Amino acid sequence: MRSGIVTLLTDLGLEDPYVAMMKGTIFCVNPASRIIDITHHITPGAVSQAARILQQAFPYFPAGTVHVAVVDPGVGTDRRAIVAVTRSHLFVGPDNGIFWPIIDAHQETRVILLSKTRYFLPHVSGTFHGRDIFAPVAGHLSQGIDPLDMGPLIHDPVQITLPVPYTRGGSLHGRIVRVDHFGNLITNIRRRDIEEFSGGGTPVVRIGDLRMEGIQKTYGETVKGEALALFDSSGYLEIAVNSGRAGDRTGRDPSEIIGSEVEVSRTRGDGHHS
């Protein structure tokens, strides 16, 4: 069964008509579909960033939802177009690793090559497969078309490796993977990484000019203008400033903050570092 919901995640922005073209194409195929925007502000070409956000967002949608993800720097080349099918969701987009974290986490996933052109627009451009291939395919899938009718199974989807935290020299190291709308710095360090590392000590988080001792539960536990570390709603370490933008407070160029290293050390019960 299909939910009739189609989500869109792209790096297309909202200044141009591209997203509207994709939505119009979906509605032309299935006027009864419901389209939800996850985001269209992925850093252009940032496949790993898109993969992380999609992995975090999709579980909150009903079973049978079709997720279209178009961050496609290889559009028009020989990179494949695919639909990945888990037990409860479908994912449509380029075979460039954008779905790999989901495929890897759901071993039952089937990956299908989109080769039946009758499910595409009549004319497929070399620069906008989001409109010409992925949107109409999503419209058909949202109506209940069997994805196995769209092409053969493949067993070698493109894989990507997302950076993971590691320990070195008595410290836990991670990276900034996203800066959200509020200027909060989202890391790849999970709650359990901190808990396993701290061992009862107090974590001390550092990035650039910012140093935060302890992990807070809410933004309001600090005074306005003060930096803090806490876990975001998905369980990842976040660096924030109460009523401010942490991205502007690290002493680094905010446009280059993604990928920056975050270091977590720990204090013993007596307050000394270990």
ABEGO torsion letter per residue (X at the ends): XBAGBBBBBBAAEAABAAAAAAAAAAAAABAABBBBBABAABBBGBAAAAAAAAAAAAAABBBGBBBBBBBBAABGBABBBBBBBBAABBBBEBBAGAAAAAAAABAABBBBBBABAAABBABBBAABAAAAAAAAAAAAAAAGBBAAAAEBBBABBBBBBBBBBBBBGGBBBBBBABBBAAGBBBBABBAAAAAAAAGGBBBBBBBEABBBBEBBABAAABBBGBBBBBBBAAGBBBBBBBGBBAAAAAGBBAAAABGBBBBBBBBBAAGBBX
